[in-house]
Amino acid sequence: MDNIKDDGSGVGHPLLAYKNESFLDSPDARSLRILSEYLYPLSHFRREKVLDTIVFFGSARTFENGPNARYYHDARELARRVTEWSNNLANSARRFVVCSGGGPGIMEAANRGAHEAGGKTVGLNIGLPFEQRPNPFISPELCFEFHYFFMRKFWFAYLAKGLVVFPGGFGTLDELMEILTLVQTQKLMKKMAVVLYGSDFWKEILNFEALVRHGMIAAEDLSLFQMADDVDTAFHLLELFLNKHYLEPDREKETPAIAKSRV
């Protein structure tokens, strides 16, 4: 039986439930697995004093020397600049830590830039049959593997104060729309900068003005995001937003997301 352990004496002893791998992998323990994907990252973020993040989304198929290499290099440089700026903030906690989905492509570029700047960097990886393996630039203590997409998405949203979205496919579009929906419906009870990088790509792929014209979103919803075509512009938008909403000394202190759920 899968709940009995033989200690060599010939007398079987029942396993503790939380040490029974067969049970933990069963449908009956699904709620425990889901809870683990909440509590395990939470404990690490608290230990490492990570209060908030800047999340980078983008294609896993954008490589350093590929046809869209410009985006890889720009993501790397932007992550480096964000990390250098964050490292110079007068705060004992880690603010605005670069976070990615943990895999290759734009995700690797973001973690790489933050790593090169000497900062901590987060990777929220998910097990997939192809493409998705943790890149080597993630801080080991902040590298997480998820089974459930929705728990991974929770951690993207939970700590994020800024989002930079580079060109990507189904996954990138899904993640972008998830965040925009949460911001639009005020399910995210915080201010968040959303920067779409590469205006030509985004204007071709997503016709936001058509959504307004057809009455599917309000005209003011177009203010939920901004576009940038170079690292200087993207960094300026992030810096301006974060200073205004989270760093100005006369601003009422924001309750850290790590202490209180903002989702």
N, C-alpha and C positions, 0 to 999 in steps of 0.2 A: 504493500500500500504506500501511496506517496506521502502519507503523513506520519510514517513510522521510520525511525532511524535506528540502524543496528550499530551499537557501539563496540561490537566485537565480543561481547559477553554472551551472546545468544539471546539476550533479553532486549526486545525492541522498546524504544522510547518515543513517544509522540513528539513531533517537531513543534517548536513555537510557530504560530501562524505567520509572524513577520519574517521568519527565516525559511519558510516553505516556498521555494521558487515555483513549484508547480502551481500552488495556490495563487501566488502573486501574478503569475502569467495568465490566470484564468479569467473568464468573463466576470465572475463574481467579485474579483478584486479590481475591476476597472476604475472604480472611484478612487481607490488607493493610488493607482498609477497616475491618475489625473492630478490628485492632490500632491503627489511627489514632484510633479513637474511645475508646481507652484512653489512649494516649500524649499526645494533644493536650490533653485536659483536665488530665492529670497535670502536664504542663509548666507550665500556667498556674497551677494551685493551688500548686505549689512556688514559682513566681516571686512570687505574691501572698501567700505564707506563710499560706495557709488550712489550718489543721490539722484542723478539724472543722466540722460544720454542724448546724443545726436545720432539718429538712425540713418544709415545709408542703404537705399534699395537700388537694385539694378540687375542687369542680366548676368547670369552665371556664364554666359557664352561670349562675354567681352574680354578679350585677352590682351596681354601686354604688347604683343606683336601682331595682333589680328587686324581685320579691316576697320574695326571701331576702336582701335587702340587709343585714340584721343580721349575717349571717355574714361578708360582705365587710368591713364596718366593724370587726368583732371581730378578724378575721385581720390587718387593717392595724394595729390598735392593739397586738395581741399581738406582731407582728413588730417594731414600733417599740420596745416595751418590752424585748424580748429583745436587740435591737441596742444600745440605750442601756446596758443592763446589761453586755453583752459589751464594749462600748467602754471601760468603766470598769475592766475587769480589768487587773491589773498583768502584762502579758505582751507581749513584742515580736511574737509571732505573732498571727494573727487566730483567735480562738476562737469557736465556736458561731455561725458566719455563717449568716444566713437563706438558705435555698435553696428554690426552687420548680421546678415543671415548666416555667416560663418563659412560659406563655401568659396568657390573660385570666382573669377571674373571681377565684377565691380565690388563684390563682397571682399574678396582678397585685397583689392586695391585700397579699400577704406581701412581695413585692419593693418595693412602694410604701412600706409602713411602715418597712422597713429603710432604704430610700433617704432617707426623711424624717428618720430619726434620724442621718443622716450616716455610715452604715456601708456597707461593701461588701455586695453581695448577689448570689447565684448564680441563674442561670436555665438549666435543662437542658431545652431545647426539643426537640421532635421534629416532623418534617415530616408533616403530616396534610392531607387534602384540604379540611378545614374546621375552624374554631374556633382552630387552633393557629398563632399568629404571636407572635414574641417581644414581650413588653410593654416599654414604654419605661423602666421603672424598674430594670431589671437593670444592674449594673455592666458596661460594655462589655467589659472584659477578662475577665469571668466569665460571658459569655453564650455558650452552646454549642448547636450544632444537631446532632441525632442522626438517623441513619437507622434504626439498630437499637434496638428497644425494650429488648432485654436488656442492651445496653451502657449505655443511659440508666438502667435499673434498678440496674445495678452501681454507678454513681456516686451514686445516691440512697443506697444502703446503705453504701458504702465509707467515707464520711466522717461519716455521721450519728451523733450522740450523742443526739438527740431527734427525735421525730416528732409532729407535730400534724395530725390528720386531721379536716378539716371535712366536712360532708355533700357527697356527690358520687355519681356514677353508676358505670358499668362500670369506667372507668379508675381511679377512686379506690378502689373495692372491690378491684380487682386489685392495686394497689400496697400497700394495707393488708394483704391476706392474704399477699402475698409477704414483707413484713417480719415479720409475726407468725410465719410458718412458719420463716423463718431464725432468729428468736430462739428459738422453741420447740425447734427441732432443734439449737440451739447451733452453727449454721453461722456465725452472727455471734458471734465470740469477744470480745464486749465487752458492757457494760451499755448499754441503750438505753431512754430514756423514751418511752413511746407514750401519747399523750393523744388520746382521741376527743372531739371538740368537738360538743356538742349531743346530750345523752343521749336526749331524746325521739326524735330521728331514728334514732340508732343502735340503740336498743332495739326500735324498730319494724322496722327493716330487717334487723337481724341478731340472732337469738335465740341468744346464746352459751350461756345456761343449758340450752337444748334440746340443744345439742351435748354438754354434759356428761351430761345425762340419758340420752341415747342412746348414751353411751360412746364418742363420736367424739373428744373431747378430755378431758384430765384436769381435775379441779376446780381444781388449782393453775395451770392455764393461764390462768384468768381473772385472775390477778395479773400477766399480761404487759402489761396496759394499764390505764389509768384514764380516767375520764370527767370532763369539765368543761362547765359551762354559762355561764361568764362569764370574761372576760379575767383578772381577779384570780386566780381559782382555777387557771386553766391556767398562768399565769406562775408562781404559787407552786409548783405541781407540778414544773415544769421547773427552777426555781431550786433547789429542795430537792434534786432528783435530781442535778443537775449539780454542786452543791457537795459532796454526799456522795460521789459516785463519781469526780469528776474534779478538784476544786479544793481539797479539804481538804489542808492542808500536811503532815499526818502520813501521808497515803495514799501507798502505793508508786506511783511515777510510771508512768503509762500510756504505752506506746509509741505515738507518734502514728500514726494510720491512714495518713497520707500516706507514712510511711516503711516501714510493714509492713502487708501486706494483712491485714485482719481478716475477710475474707469467704471 
